[in-house]
Amino acid sequence: MRKSEIITLIGDKTGIPKVDVLITIEALFAEIKNAVIEGEGVYLRGFGTFFPKKRAAKVGRIVKRNVAINIPAMYIAGFKPGKDFGKDVKTKCKKPL
């Protein structure tokens, strides 16, 4: 599902104009992004938590040239689904394995 499809669904379910839904969703994403960049976690009850996660330095390999390279430590965005959300995905997902 794409962002445009989500905007259409929310607009249809709530009766709010799609432009207003777009502005709201963009603001939500921007605030989550800014908080994680600042090193804070964002907890959305019933959905999950976004947080910065430290990835350790490691040695990688360029397969075509068979050359080892050093990949420095860095932060990545992490997400941990909430208890109910994770449980629902495990038990109710309709896509076959």
N, C-alpha and C positions, 0 to 999 in steps of 0.2 A: 504494500500500500504506500502510496506517495503522499506528500504533504498536501497537495492539491485535493486529493481524494478525501483526506481527513477533514480539510476545511469545508468541503462540500457536505460531508456527512453531518458535521457539527452544525453548519448553517441550516440544513434541512431539519434536523432534530430540534433545534432551539428556536428557529425563526429569526435568528440574528443575521444581518446581512453578511455575506461572505467577506467583504472588505474589512468589517469590524473583527470577524473571527481571525482573519489573516494577521491583522495588527496585533491582536491579543496573543496569538501563538508565537509570532516573531518576538514579541517582548518577553514572553516566557522563556523561549529558547535562549535569548540574549542574556537574561538574568542567570539562568542555570550555567551557561558558558562562562560568564564573568565570575561567578562564585567559585567555580572549579578552578579557573585560572588563578584566582587569588588564594587558592589552597584550602578552600572551605568545601565541606560536603553539603549537598542539597538533599534533604529528606522529604519525600512526598509520601505521606501515610497512605498505605494501601497500594502503592505503585512500586516504589523502590528508592534507592539512594544513588546519587551521582557523586563521585569523589575523585580527587587526584590520586593516582597510584604510581609509586616509584618503580621503575623497571631497572634492574641491575645492569651494569656493563657486561658485555659478552663478546665473544669472538664469532664473527659471521664468516661466510664464505661466498665468493663470487664463483658460481659453478662453471660458467663458460670459460673462465681463465684459471680456475683452480687456485685462487689466491685468497688467503685469509685476511680479513679486515677486522679492526677493532670497532665495535659499536659502543658509543659512550652511554653512561647511565642517563636516563631521562624520565620525565613524568608523562604518563598517558592518562586519558580519561577512563575511569572505571564506572561500572554500573552493577549494582546488586539488586535484583528484584525483591520486592516485599514478599512476605510469607504467603499471603493469599494469592498474589499474582503468580509466583513460582509454582504453587500447588495447582492452580488452575491450568497453567500451561502443561504441566506434567500429566494431568488427568483428562483435560478436555481438548487438547490440540487435535485437529482433524487431519493434519497432514501425515501421511504414512511414513514410517521410518525407512 
